[in-house]
Amino acid sequence: MYTETTHDYIVVGAGSAGCVLANRLSASGRHSVLVLEAGGTDLTPYVQLPIGYGKTYYDERVNWKYLTEPEKQLNGRQSYWPRGKVLGGSSSINAMVYVRGHNRDYQEWGAAADGWGWSDVEPVFKRMESWRGELDERRGTTGPLPVTDISSMAHPLCNAYLEAAEQLQIPFNKDYNAGVMEGASHYQITTDKGFRASSARAYLRPAMRRSNVTIRTKAHVRRIHLSNMKASGVEYAINGEVRIARARADIVLCAGAVNTPQLLQLSGIGPRGVLSAAGVELLHELPSVGRHLSDHLGADIVCRTSVPTLNQQLGTWSGKVQAALQFAAGGRGPLSMSLNQAGGFVRTHKDSQGPDLQLYFSPVSYTRAPPGTRPLISPDPFPGFLIGFNPCKPTSQGSVHIRCSDPQRAPLIQPNYLDTEHDRALMMAGMQLMRELTAAPAFQSIIEAEVYPGDSVQSDEQIMQFIKDNSWTVFHPCCTCRMGTDPTSSVVDSKLRVHGIEALRVADASVFPTIPTGNTNAPSIMVGERASDLILQDAP
Ligand SMILES: Cc1cc2nc3c(=O)[nH]c(=O)nc-3n(C[C@H](O)[C@H](O)[C@H](O)COP(=O)(O)OP(=O)(O)OC[C@H]3O[C@@H](n4cnc5c(N)ncnc54)[C@H](O)[C@@H]3O)c2cc1C
């Protein structure tokens, strides 16, 4: 009835982590690897050019375009969650900021699971990077993932931000990925000669040339088949046909923090109540599948300036032509950059163990329109910039649960943003810091007005109301199949094996034991690297 194929390994999802596995597991030539990806090709200008971010943000050809449930603390708003549905996954549509994370993140990981402490993961970060910046023994220079130092190319307005930070005693930090994270910095970004360096470009494309790698795009995995508590096959839909693939060794789920728990639940692995409500037969009870969802929530301020910003360049035809010429002349200029060109990490509370706020500075201001109402993130018509923040280690936790047994139906996402006093207090501290920064002399000389939230928002109540009405995801969902030793409070063990199921592993942002201090692409790629080592150690 079904077409069946057999491979040594099956990787479900060619995202940040999945592309790494496709490469590393096939590198020796001894193992055959099948990669199943629900999305299509990444060879489109909007994915390859960093500036395409504004386009892919709402583009259903490359994006799952999820919506959360209405959030109580966000005044009943639903949060729009873009996730990559394309080769490279979310690394093909993200803002490219490259952050390894803080030592304490990996102390937490190491406490949850053996082999994931800072001393275990630091060499992995080093081997995966190809750092194009000032040489430092703590940075890797020969890995597959290009990381660009944009300090010499950043918009001049970033200097006003760095100066304002300095005026607030936030010192300049040249490299937040080399030891000390705190301070104000230019961001490092995953680009290669001006093009986006997604995980697909860095890892998958070299693997595609190998005869032992098979990649199926537009292949939507529906569920994992189990027999005697062993993963026996993957059921997927492609071109209107349902097929089965079998693995001699492991099936590795790399479908991301939303779709991996969804797939486990659709396969009968998860919390009893959720599966029973969805009409899915419980085959293996694992209460934490889809629980402990963590994400960064951010807010920002828009200021109008007396000096031109990128709004003028990106908002006019002559500016666009100039930007195209800059790109053509050597992969430089705004087309080759992230919107977030500077930022940093600060500690605002004396009891915090490390930085508690991450900062972002964009020399362009824009409005995120709700999906469907406008196709692009468009620059504002006036000269302006955007400055924002998010708490680094939010303590609110949510869930991802299936609604029914239909694999095509999006799961129910409940982030529970701002559920804890800790998170609400840090959002207030963040807004206060934004206002202190924009009041610093370096900014005051160029700011004409705070456009958003504006002068009318002053009291604590008004600021909290603004946060509830306007805060947004920073796109870092994780921890929904977290690592740990206890099968009631975690989903995979320290070797990323699903508790109680043979031959089934998970490797993506869902296995993070705790949310990292910074952005999540680098840690996801690191998980893909570590997963490959662990799987190959056990290779038959
Ligand atoms: C808009 C945006 C901006 C971001 N900006 C940054 C940033 O600047 N810096 C940073 O570090 N991080 C950023 N992130 C976050 C970062 O990109 C993610 O944390 C990271 O890519 C997650 O990697 P992953 O491997 O867990 O999942 P993903 O990369 O999302 O990969 C999952 C893959 O699995 C596929 N898949 C899912 N379900 C199925 C199925 N049923 N069958 C087959 N395939 C399936 C998906 O299509 C996808 O390709 C951003 C994310 C977004 C969306």
The ligand as an SDF file (V2000), in Angstrom:
LIG
                    3D

 53 58  0  0  0  0  0  0  0  0999 V2000
   11.7250   35.6810   12.3280 C   0  0  0  0  0  0  0  0  0  0  0  0
   12.7990   35.0290   13.1850 C   0  0  0  0  0  0  0  0  0  0  0  0
   13.9080   35.7710   13.5840 C   0  0  0  0  0  0  0  0  0  0  0  0
   14.9020   35.1780   14.3610 C   0  0  0  0  0  0  0  0  0  0  0  0
   16.0540   35.8700   14.6100 N   0  0  0  0  0  0  0  0  0  0  0  0
   17.0940   35.2220   15.1970 C   0  0  0  0  0  0  0  0  0  0  0  0
   18.3690   35.8420   15.2880 C   0  0  0  0  0  0  0  0  0  0  0  0
   18.5940   36.9630   14.8210 O   0  0  0  0  0  0  0  0  0  0  0  0
   19.3770   35.1500   15.8830 N   0  0  0  0  0  0  0  0  0  0  0  0
   19.1780   33.8990   16.4040 C   0  0  0  0  0  0  0  0  0  0  0  0
   20.1150   33.3360   16.9680 O   0  0  0  0  0  0  0  0  0  0  0  0
   17.9720   33.3010   16.3310 N   0  0  0  0  0  0  0  0  0  0  0  0
   16.9470   33.9100   15.7070 C   0  0  0  0  0  0  0  0  0  0  0  0
   15.7610   33.2640   15.5590 N   0  0  0  0  0  0  0  0  0  0  0  0
   15.5880   31.9420   16.1960 C   0  0  0  0  0  0  0  0  0  0  0  0
   16.3680   30.8120   15.5140 C   0  0  0  0  0  0  0  0  0  0  0  0
   16.3750   30.9880   14.1230 O   0  0  0  0  0  0  0  0  0  0  0  0
   15.7360   29.4870   15.9310 C   0  0  0  0  0  0  0  0  0  0  0  0
   15.7960   29.3570   17.3360 O   0  0  0  0  0  0  0  0  0  0  0  0
   16.4280   28.2790   15.3180 C   0  0  0  0  0  0  0  0  0  0  0  0
   16.4840   28.4110   13.9200 O   0  0  0  0  0  0  0  0  0  0  0  0
   15.6850   27.0040   15.7100 C   0  0  0  0  0  0  0  0  0  0  0  0
   16.2980   25.8990   15.0960 O   0  0  0  0  0  0  0  0  0  0  0  0
   15.6090   24.4710   15.0880 P   0  0  0  0  0  0  0  0  0  0  0  0
   16.5660   23.5520   14.4490 O   0  0  0  0  0  0  0  0  0  0  0  0
   15.1240   24.1750   16.4620 O   0  0  0  0  0  0  0  0  0  0  0  0
   14.2710   24.6320   14.2230 O   0  0  0  0  0  0  0  0  0  0  0  0
   14.0400   25.2230   12.7740 P   0  0  0  0  0  0  0  0  0  0  0  0
   15.2560   25.8940   12.2530 O   0  0  0  0  0  0  0  0  0  0  0  0
   12.7860   26.0200   12.8250 O   0  0  0  0  0  0  0  0  0  0  0  0
   13.8350   23.9350   11.8650 O   0  0  0  0  0  0  0  0  0  0  0  0
   12.7280   23.0780   11.9020 C   0  0  0  0  0  0  0  0  0  0  0  0
   12.5530   22.5060   10.5010 C   0  0  0  0  0  0  0  0  0  0  0  0
   11.6780   21.3880   10.5720 O   0  0  0  0  0  0  0  0  0  0  0  0
   10.7400   21.4650    9.5090 C   0  0  0  0  0  0  0  0  0  0  0  0
    9.5310   20.7440    9.9170 N   0  0  0  0  0  0  0  0  0  0  0  0
    8.7020   21.0690   10.9250 C   0  0  0  0  0  0  0  0  0  0  0  0
    7.6950   20.1700   10.9940 N   0  0  0  0  0  0  0  0  0  0  0  0
    7.9130   19.2700   10.0180 C   0  0  0  0  0  0  0  0  0  0  0  0
    7.1960   18.1220    9.5920 C   0  0  0  0  0  0  0  0  0  0  0  0
    6.0720   17.7220   10.1940 N   0  0  0  0  0  0  0  0  0  0  0  0
    7.6890   17.4250    8.5390 N   0  0  0  0  0  0  0  0  0  0  0  0
    8.8410   17.8060    7.9230 C   0  0  0  0  0  0  0  0  0  0  0  0
    9.5390   18.9040    8.2950 N   0  0  0  0  0  0  0  0  0  0  0  0
    9.0750   19.6270    9.3300 C   0  0  0  0  0  0  0  0  0  0  0  0
   10.5160   22.9650    9.3550 C   0  0  0  0  0  0  0  0  0  0  0  0
    9.9160   23.2790    8.1240 O   0  0  0  0  0  0  0  0  0  0  0  0
   11.9200   23.5070    9.5440 C   0  0  0  0  0  0  0  0  0  0  0  0
   12.6320   23.5300    8.3390 O   0  0  0  0  0  0  0  0  0  0  0  0
   14.7470   33.8220   14.7920 C   0  0  0  0  0  0  0  0  0  0  0  0
   13.6400   33.0780   14.3840 C   0  0  0  0  0  0  0  0  0  0  0  0
   12.6710   33.6650   13.5780 C   0  0  0  0  0  0  0  0  0  0  0  0
   11.4970   32.8300   13.1300 C   0  0  0  0  0  0  0  0  0  0  0  0
  1  2  1  0
  2  3  1  0
  2 52  2  0
  3  4  2  0
  4  5  1  0
  4 50  1  0
  5  6  2  0
  6  7  1  0
  6 13  1  0
  7  8  2  0
  7  9  1  0
  9 10  1  0
 10 11  2  0
 10 12  1  0
 12 13  2  0
 13 14  1  0
 14 15  1  0
 14 50  1  0
 15 16  1  0
 16 17  1  0
 16 18  1  0
 18 19  1  0
 18 20  1  0
 20 21  1  0
 20 22  1  0
 22 23  1  0
 23 24  1  0
 24 25  2  0
 24 26  1  0
 24 27  1  0
 27 28  1  0
 28 29  2  0
 28 30  1  0
 28 31  1  0
 31 32  1  0
 32 33  1  0
 33 34  1  0
 33 48  1  0
 34 35  1  0
 35 36  1  0
 35 46  1  0
 36 37  1  0
 36 45  1  0
 37 38  2  0
 38 39  1  0
 39 40  1  0
 39 45  2  0
 40 41  1  0
 40 42  2  0
 42 43  1  0
 43 44  2  0
 44 45  1  0
 46 47  1  0
 46 48  1  0
 48 49  1  0
 50 51  2  0
 51 52  1  0
 52 53  1  0
M  END
$$$$
